[in-house]
């Protein structure tokens, strides 16, 4: 399922509404990079927050879609909060060693 060396997939995000688009993108990028590198934990920060992205390498489902779950613990001007991602690779890449979903 790899096409011309390009790996692809999708990311589902649940995050606080007060996070702007750039901050959401920064968190999603961290989760995808971690997936691709097989990392379990990474510190993240921005003007609006600081926190930690981590995974226990669990596979979870959201309706008919599934992927590796990543969680984020955030400290913001609005207090503590969390975010959750499902990262699913649709190519046969190695990432965290999970097989691809046939969704």
Buried (B, 14 or more C-beta within 10 A) or exposed (E): EEEEEEBEBBBBBEBBEEBEEEBBEBBBEBBBEBBBEEBEEBEBEBEBBEBBBBBEEEBEEEEEEBBBBBBBBBEBEEEEBEBBBBBBBBBEBEBBEBEBBEE
